[in-house]
């Protein structure tokens, strides 16, 4: 019989994994999901984990709003470039969530050790997601301010809030999986006499 104590943690870990996978395939791969949108009309640039609208997919990039008639010297510094490289934490967190889901499946099907491992993997994924979300807010908050300083419209994208949702889901997953460790894992004896 499956251990029901691991199922809530499994659910929240899976939800966080899905959100982080969506964030990981943001612009330039999937234009619907982005961290920041700048410009108006036909000259809109969206920024994602591995690049911006029209760029190649790569780790770490310069925020290049050349279409927007923007003086990029204040934005394209080595610090900003290094901060864009930290966006790789999103797929790493998604991978840790996938690991937590696998452990959760073991915990729900077989043994308490799976739930213990799910709890540990969820804790690590929570930490990585928290760091990723803080870096998102810092990086794209700076970029948004610099765009506004030069009179260019900029607004937050849905990837920031999806990362925050994944963080909330991971916190819940850790809490319920840690409580699930204490749940019942005994198999019922056959009633055949």
N, C-alpha and C positions, 0 to 999 in steps of 0.2 A: 504494500500500500504506500502510496506517495506521501511524503511529509508535507502537509499543508503549511507548516511554519515558514518554509522557504519561498512560498509562492508570491507574497506581496513584495519582497525584496527583488525577486526575479522580474516582476512586472515593472517596477520603477527603474531597474537597471536597463531593461529592454527599451523603455520609453526614452531614457537618456541617451542610449546608444543610437536610436533612430534620429533623434534631434541632432546629435553630434555628427552623424554621417551626412545628414542634409547640409549642415554648416560646412563640412569638409569638402563638399562638391559645389561650393558656391561659385560665384564669378571667378574666373572666366568660363568655367565648365557649365554652370547652370545659372543663367542670368536672373532668375527669380529671387535668388537668395544672395544677399550682399550685406556688408557691414556699414557702408557709407555710400550715399549717392550725392554727387556734386554736379552742379550745372542745371540748365533748364533746356527744354525743347529737344532739338536734335543733338545738342552737345552735352549729353549726360554721360558721366563716367561713374561706374559702380566698382567698388573695391571688395575683393573676396580674400580667401585664404591663400590662394596660389597666384594671384594677379588681379588685374583690373580689366574692364571692358576692352576687348580687342587685343589683349596681351597674350603672350604664350604662358603656359602653365609652368611655374617654377617657384622654388622656395626663396623668399626674400625678394622684394622688388622696390623700385622707386615709385612713389606716388606721382604719376605723370599726367597731370591735367593740362597738357599742352593745347588741347582743343579749346580749353576754357579761357585762353589768354591770361594765364596765371603766372606770376613770378614764382617759380618753384624753388628758388634758392633758399627760402626760409623753411621749406618743407622737405626737400630732398637732402637731408644730412645723413651722416653715417649712423647716427642714433636711430633715426626714423627707419632707415633701411634695415638695421638690426632688429628693430621692433617688428617689422613685417616678417622677418624670418621666424620670430617666435609664434607666428600664427600656425606653425606646424603642430603646436600643442593640441589643436582641435582634433586632427586625425589620431594623434596618440591617445587622447582621452577616449575617443570612440573605440579604439582597439582595446583599451583597458575595460571599457564597458562590455565589449563583446566577451572578454575573458570572464568578467563577472557573471554574464548571462550563462556561459558554459558551466561555470561552477555552480550557479543557481539551479541549472537543470539537474546536475548531479545531486545537489542537496534536496531537490524536490522529489527525485526519483529513488535515490539510494541511501545516502548517509549524511550524518550531521557534518562531517568534514567538508563536504561540498558547500554547505551554508557558511561554515567558518571561512573558507577560502573566498566565497562570494563577498563576505563582509570585508575581508582584507582588500580584495581587488576593488570593491566599491569605494573604500576609504581612499585608496590611491587615485582612483579616477576622479573622486571629488576634489582632491587636492590639485590635480593637474587642471581640471576644469575651472576651479577657482582662480588659479594663476592665469589661465588663458583669458577668462572673462575680464579680470583686472587689466591685463595688458591690452585687450580690445578697447576697453574704455579709455585707457591712457592714449594709445596710438590714434584711434579715430576721433577722440575728443580734441587732441592737438590739431589733427588735420581739419576737423570741422571748424575750429576757431580760426585757423589760418585762412581757410576759404572765406569765412564770414568777414575777416579783416580786409579782404580784397574785394568785397562786394559780390561774392559768388555764393549762390544758394547751396546749402549742404544739409542733408538730413540723415538721421540714423536709419539703418536698414534692419531688416528682420533677423539677420544672423546674430546680432548682439542679443536680442531678446530670446532667440532660440537657445543660445548658449546659457543665458540666465535660467531658462526653463529646465535645461539639462542639469544645471547645477542644483536647482531646487529638487529635481527628481532624484538626483544622486544622494542628496542629503537625506531624503526620505528613505531611499533604498538602503542606505547605511543603517539608519535607525531601525527599520523593520527587520533587516537581515541580522543585525546584532541581537535584537529581541528574539528573532526566529531561531537562533542558536539554542535557546532554552526550550524550544518547543518539543513536542513528542515525536520521537523517531522510532518507536518500537513497532515491530511488525506484529500484527495480531496473529495469535496461534490458531491453527486450524481447529475447528470445533468438531472434528471427527474423533469419536471415542471408540 
